[in-house]
Amino acid sequence: MPYFSALPIEVKKFLSHYFENKPVGTKIKAGQSIALDASHHFVLKNSYIKLEKDVYGIAKGKGAVIGEGVFGKAKRVRSLSTGKTFVMKIIPFAPSDKTFDAIANEVIVLYDLGLYRDAGSRNNPVKNKQYIVMLDAGTALNKYIRVHPELNTSTRLDLAIKLCWLVHSLHQGIASRTLTSYAHRDLKPANAAVDSASVLRLIDLGLATDKLDTLPAEFAGAPGYFPNLMTLLEGNIALRQLDILALKRMIYMPNRILCLEGYKEDETGRHFGVDMILPEAVLKKRKLFNYFDTSAKGPEQSILDPHQYNGDPIILASLLVLARYNLLEMYGEKMRNPILACAVLGVYFSHRDCADELVKGNIASMIVAYVLQRVVTRYKRLAEQTRLVALLVSQGITNHLQEAVKSEVLITLFKVSNKTILHSAALLWQNGFYKDVYYTQLHDNEDLAKKIIQFIFDGDLPAVEKLLAPPERPVVVKPESRTLVLPSIYRTGKQVPTDQPLSSRLRLKDESTTEKSAVSPVSGNSREKALSLFFALPKVKRSVSEVESQANTHGKRQH
């Protein structure tokens, strides 16, 4: 484990005073003795460095270095002022080389995605060093999978769903403060991470670009997650498609591939696929194999099939959800519709604490209602609710969807507002601001929306509370009363009983906002009642299988 030495109060005061007027880049190395007074000395166990916003202790010992790459290495650091742990990327560079451009690009992208925390540089005659402090995303996905061989199929499917959602959020811009869409360009298991609350994030964004639909000007990324040269030359593959291919191979890596190094084969199956999320046996059993297979037939194959590097992450995520609840064979073809795909994701994210059978029933009811809305009048209301759920999910809202659909103020805002106001409203809801008065203030107020986005991406939720509070009422700010949730981060709180009034159900509770979000939901033995987004089908008592049969029959007639 990385080691941070505990500091006595007088040592903290000494360090704070010492660094106060020092320039950015000033550093005290571990082992240096501090004279607290004439008879007392303290030997520092960690090095400390001043950056633009704060002073950081640098971890030492086993596990201090959490990653190394072409551009530098990453270490865990601890803020001297707050005691919070972050990750610091240390990048040696010369102002004239390409590394400098990569540093500038990564800082911009990290800031835009809400992951940036601090930066600074340290110059010396031999080599300059750039320091970038960012959110600690946890354990790299490849390491997480290796140290948790016991992960069951449902848990692995949950990871794959979250990964597809993250790539969708990145490509659609809902993970960005400026609504900018990005291609990652270096997707691989080492560039995703799982934290202690089982929240999955994408990391290492130094190669990210907002030019998703352009052809790659240079080859970057891990060779195994990249197509071969012939496919690149003949397929006119844009950066968006490169991300899709890499995403599929993160989920399932075949033992025969066409990659940047040409045709590669892993006869033992012990090298290519050790970090993949879903084994081949699971994909075939759940009828997912054809959606994620990017394998090569043999060395004679010259290019990949177009379907192997094409696809929509939100569609892939919805297919994974259906497979998780054994609904893929029945409804997989319906997921070509992005509205249904978003709505399926909405049901999945908002019902994570419910028993599998209840979630399965809700998803089936929703799809049936949407498919049959034109021939069965009583389904029109449920179909409209499906469209509302899809609208909310498409903007990044994935929690408390039942209440969001019922919020007339929020829905009205979503139907008439510009993108900036929509973005701020989605961020507010995701971070536990549920009162109608918050959204009433946003009507035609783009300046307020921009301030809300700024505060949330800077991690300053108390400032948001103060900004939205009525001016005549004093505000008591509790810095730890909420847990920041950015668009690319999914958390869930405790299930709230449905027999309570709406105001009670939406009241912020500290224990809900700090509760850990498990990768897998509560087991099917849970008897807790589902917070249904989709009511029981009106006036008709049928089993799920009968409903599915009717939808299938209607689908065949359409063909």
N, C-alpha and C positions, 0 to 999 in steps of 0.2 A: 504494500500500500504506500502511496506517496506520503511523505512525512512533512508536517508543519509543526514547528516547535511552538508551544504555548508561550506567550509573552506576558510578563508581569506588567501591570498598569504603568509603572514608571518607565519601562522600556518603550511601550507604545507611545507615551507622551514624548519621550526623547526622540524617537524616530519621526513622529509627526512634526516636531519642531525643527529637526535637522533638515527634512526634505522641503519645508515650507517655502523657502525662497530659492531653492535649487532649480536649475534648468531641467527640462524634460530629458530623460536618459540618464540621470544621475543614479548611480548604483552603489550599494554597499554589499560586499561579498560575504558569504558564509565564513565563519571562523574569525571574523573581526571582533575585537573586544571593545565594548562600550563602557566608558567611565561614567557611572551614574553620579558618583561623588568621589571624594578622596580615598575612600576605603572600600568602595563597592564597584565591581566590574561585572559585566554580563557578556558572555560570548554568544554571538548570533549563530543559530543552527541553520538558518536559511538566508539566502541572498534576498535583497530588497531593491526594487527599482521604481523610480518615479516616472509615470506616464502623464498624459495630458489631464486626466481627471482624478487620478488616485495613485496611491503607492501600493505595490503588490509584493507579497512574499512569494518566492518561487519554490515549489516543492522539490524535495530531494529524496533519494532512496529509490527502491524498486517500485516501478509504476509511475514515477514522476514524469517520465517521457511517455506520452500516450500515443504518439505517432510520429513517423519520419517520412519525408518524401523528397522529391527533387528540389523543392524550393526551401525546405528547412524542416524544423521539428516543432512539435506542440507539447507544452507542459501545462500541468495544473498550477494555478496560482491562487492566492487568497488575498482579498482586499484588506488593507490595514485598517480602513475606516469602518467597514461593515462586517468583516469576517466571512463574507460570502465567497464561495469557490467558483472560479471561472477557468477557462482554457486560454492560454496565451500561445499564439503562434509566433515563433522566432525565425525570421527570414533574413539571412545574409544577402546583401545586394550591393551593386555598384550603380550609381545613377545612370550609367550609359547602357546597362544591359536590359534584357526583356523582363527580368524579374521585377524591375521597378514598375513596369506597366501592369504586370499581373497583381502586384501588391495594391496599386491604386484601384484596379478593377474589383478586387476582392473586398476592399474596405467599402466601396460604393454599394456592392450587392449585399454584404452583411448588414449594412446600415438600413438599406431598403427593406430587407426581410426581417428586421427587428432582432437580429442576432449579435449585432455589434455592441460593444460596451466601452471600449477605450482603445487608444493607440498611442504610439510614440516611437521615436527613433533614437539610436545611440551610434555616434560616429567615432571612428578611430582611423588611424593612417592606413591600416591594412584592409579592412572591410567594414562597411556600414551594416547595421542591423536594424530591421524594422520589427516592432512588436505590435501585435494585434490581439486585443483581449476580446473574447466572445463568450457567449453563453456556453456553459458546460452541458453538452448534449448527452453525456453518459458514455456507455460502452459501445464500441463499434459493433455493427450488426454481425459481421463475420465472427468476431470473438464471442458475442452473445450466443450465437447459434452453436458454436463449438463447446461452450461451457454449459449449455443447457440441452444435452441430447435427449432429455426426457420430455421435451415439448410435444404435446399431443397435436392431433390434426387440426382441431378447432383453433388452438392457439396459433399454429402456423398459418392457417387461413386468415386469422385476424391480423397478423403481421403483414401478410400479402395485401390485404384490403387497405390497411393504413398506408402502405408504401405506394399503392396506386393513387390513393387520395392525395398524398403529398406531391406526387409528380403532376397530377391534375391541377392542384392549387398553384404550383410553380408555373405551369404552362399557361394557366388562365389569368394569372396576376392577382388572385385573391389572397396570396400569401405576402403581397408587397404593399408597403405603405403608399406607393405611388401608382398602384394598380398596373405595374409593369410586368409583362410576361417574360419569363426567362427559360432558356434551355440550360440544363445543368452541365452537360458535356463530359462529365466524368462519373456517371452513375456506376457504382459497384458496391458490394456489401461493406467494404471498409469506409465508404462515404455516406453511410446512414448510421444512426446511433440510437440506442435505447437507454433512457435514464432510469433512475430508481423507482419512478412512478409508472414505468412501462410506457412512457410517451416516446414515440418514434419521430425522429427528425432527419432531414437531409443536411449533410455537412460538407466541408471542403468545397467552397463555391468559387475558388480562384479562377476557374475557366468558364464560369457562367456568362451568358450573353443574352441580350434582349433580341437578337436577330434569329429567331426560331426557325424561320422559313427560308433561310439562306443555305447554300451549299457550304460545307466545311472548307475553310481556306487552308487549314493545316490539320494534321492528325494529332489528336490529343485524347487522353484517356487510357484506360487499361486495355491492352490488345484483345483480350478474350471477350470484352463487352462491346467490341467494335466490329463492323463487317469487314470483309476482305476488300482489297483494292478494286477488283473487277466489279463487285456489287456497287461500290461507290461511284465508279466511272460510268457504269451503264444504268444505274438505278435512279440517278438524279436525287439522291437522298439528302434531305435537309436535316438541320440539327435537331428539329423536333422528332424526326423519325429515328435518329441515332439514340435519343433518350428512350424511345419506345422499345427498341431492340435491347438496350441495356437493362431496362426495367424487366422485360420478360426473362432475361438471363439471370437477373438477381433472384427472381422467383423460382426459375427452373433452368439450370445449366445442363445441356445435353452432354453426352460423352463424345460426340462427334460434331465439330463446328467448323464453319468458315469464319475466320476472324482476321484481324490485321496482319497476323503472321501466316496467313494462308489456311490450308486444311490442317486441323489438329484433331487428334483422337486420344482419348483416355480409356484404354482397354480395361483397366482395373476399376475405374469409377471412383478412385480414391483421391483424385487431384482436382478435376474441374468442379465437381459438385459438392465439395465439402462445406461450402458456405451458402448453398442455395436454401431457400425457405421451404419449398415444397418438393419432396422426392417424386420421381416419376410414377411410382406405384400409387401415390395419393392422387396425382393428376388424372391418371387413367381411371381409378375407382370413382372419382367425383366427376368424370366426363369433362375435364378441363384441358386435357392434353393438347388438343388441336388448337386451342386459343393461345397457348404459351410455348408451343414447340418451335424452336429456332434451329433445329439440328440440320446437319448436312447428310445427304444420302451416302456420300463417299468422296474420295479424292478426285473423282472425275467431274463432280459438280463444280461449276465455275461461279455461279451467282446465287444469292439467296432468293427465295420466293418473296414477292412483294408483301404478302400477308404477314410474313415473319417480322418485318420492321414497320408495319403499319398498325394502327389501332388507336383508340381513344382511351386514356387511363380511366376515365369515369365509367366507360362501358366495361372495361376489364374488371374494375372494382365491383360493379354490380353483378357480373357473372360469378365472381368469387363469393359474393354474399349469397346468391342463389345456391351455389354448390355447398356452402357451409350448412344451409338448412335443407339440403336435399330437394331443391326445387328447380335445379338447372335443366333437367330433361323436359320438364313440363313448360317452363317459361323462358328458357334461354334465348329463343328466337325473338321474343318480345323486347329484349334489351338493345335492339338496334335503335330504339326510340330513346333519345337522350333525356326526355322528360321522365319516362319511367325509370331510367337508370339512376337519375338524381334522386327520385323519390324512394327507390329501394335503398339507396345509401342513407337517406334520411331516416327511414324506419330502423335500419341497422344501428346507426349511431345513437338514436334516441331511446333504444330499447335494450341497451347493453346489460342492464341489470335484471332482465326478465328471462324466464325459462324459454328454451329454444322453441318449444311447441307453440307458445304464445306469439313469438316473433314470426314464426313460420306462417301462422294463421293470418296475422296482420298483413304480411307481404302478399300472400295469396289473395286475400280479399281486395287489396289495393289494385293488384294487376287485373283481376277479373272485372272489377268495377270500371277500370280505365278502358279495357278492351271492349266491354259490352255497353258502354255509355250510350251509343247511338241506337241500340236496339232495345234496351231496357231502360225506360225513363227514370226509374227510381235510383239508377246508378249515377245519374248526372252529378248529383251533389258530391258523391265520393270522388268522382273523376275530377271535379273542380278542386277539391281538397288536395288531390294528388298533384295537380298543377301548382298549387300554392306551396306545397312542401318542396317540390322541385325548384321553384323560384328561390326559396329561402336557402336551400342547400347549394344552389349554383352560385350564391353570393358568399358562401362560407359558414352559414349557420348550421350547426350539427347538434345542438343540444336544446332541450326543452321545446321540441318542435310542436308538440300538441298545443302548448300555450302560445307559441309564436303564431300558429295558424289562427288562433282565436283572437289575437290582438289586432283589432280593426285599425288602430293608429299605425302600427308597424306595417301591416299589409298595404294600407293606403300609401304610406311612405314609399314602399317598395314598387308600387305601380306607377308613381308619378315623378320620382326624384331622379337627379342625375347620378352618375357613377360615384362621385366623391361622397355624396350624402348616403347612398346605398352602402358604401364601404364602411362608413363610420357607424351606421345603424347596425350592420352585421357585427362589427367589432364590439359595440356596446352590449348587444345581446349575448355574445359569446363570453363576455366577461362579467355577466351577472347583473347588468343594468336593465331591469325589466319594466319599470314604471312607465306608463303612457306619457307622462310629462316629459321624460327625456326625449322621446321621439317627436312630440309636438314641437319642441324647441328647434328641431332640425329642419322643419319645413322651410324650404327656400333660404336656408342659412348655411351656405357653403363655407363661410369663414369659420363658423362653429364646428362644422364637420372636419375641416382641416386640422383644427386644434385638437379635437378628440383623437384623430388618427395619430397625430404627432405624440401626444401623451401616452397612448396605449403602446405604440411601437417603442417608445423610450422606457416602457415599464413603469410609468408613473400613474397608477390607478387612483391614488388619492387626489392628484391634480384633476382627474376627470370628474371625481365626485364633487370637488369644489367648484369646478366650472359649471356643472349642471345643477347645483343646488340653488334653491330659491334665494334671492339676495337678502330678503328680510329675515331669514332664519340663520342663526349661527351654526357653523358646521364643525363637528368634532371629527377630525380626520384620524382614522386608524390605519396606519401604513400596512399592517399585515392582515387587514380585514378581507382582502380579495387575493386570489391567485391569478396572475396574468395568464391569459390564454390568447396566443396569436393564431391567425387563421390556419396555419399549417399544423397546429397542435391540438389534439383531441383529448379532452378530459371529460369525466362524467362524475356527477355528484350522487348523493344518496337518493333513492327513489322516494318520492313524496306521496303520501296517501291521497287518493283522488277525492275522498269525502271532505277534505278541508276546502275552505273558500279559496278563490283564486289568489287573493292577496297573501294568504298564508303559504300557499304552495310556491309562490315566487319570492317569498321573503328570503333575503340573503342569510345564510347560516354559515358560520365560520367552519363548522365541521364538514360541511358539504364542499366548500371550496378548497379545503386542504386535503381532502381524502385522496388516496392513491387510486389511479385508474388502472385496473388490471388489464393485461393484454387479452385475456380470455374472459368472457362474461361469467356470471354466476351459473352454476351447473343447472341442468334440467330439472333437478329436484326442487328448485325454488318454487314456493307456492305463492309468491308475491304477485299481486294482480298487475297486469301490464297496463301502462299508461297508453291506451290505444290511440293512435292517430286516425284510425279507420274503424268506425263503429261496425257492429255486426250488420251483415247485409240485411236491409229493411224487410220486415214482415215475412221472411223466409227462413225456416229452420233447416239448414243443410250442413252436412259435414264438409270439411275442407276438400276431401276427395271428390265429392259431388260437384262442388264449385269449380274445381280444377277441370273436371270432365266437361262441364258446360263451356268453359273458356276454350278448351282444346277443340271442341266440336265447332264452335264459332270460327276459330282460327282456320280450320280446314275448309269451311265454307267460303271464307274470304279468298283462299288460294284457288 
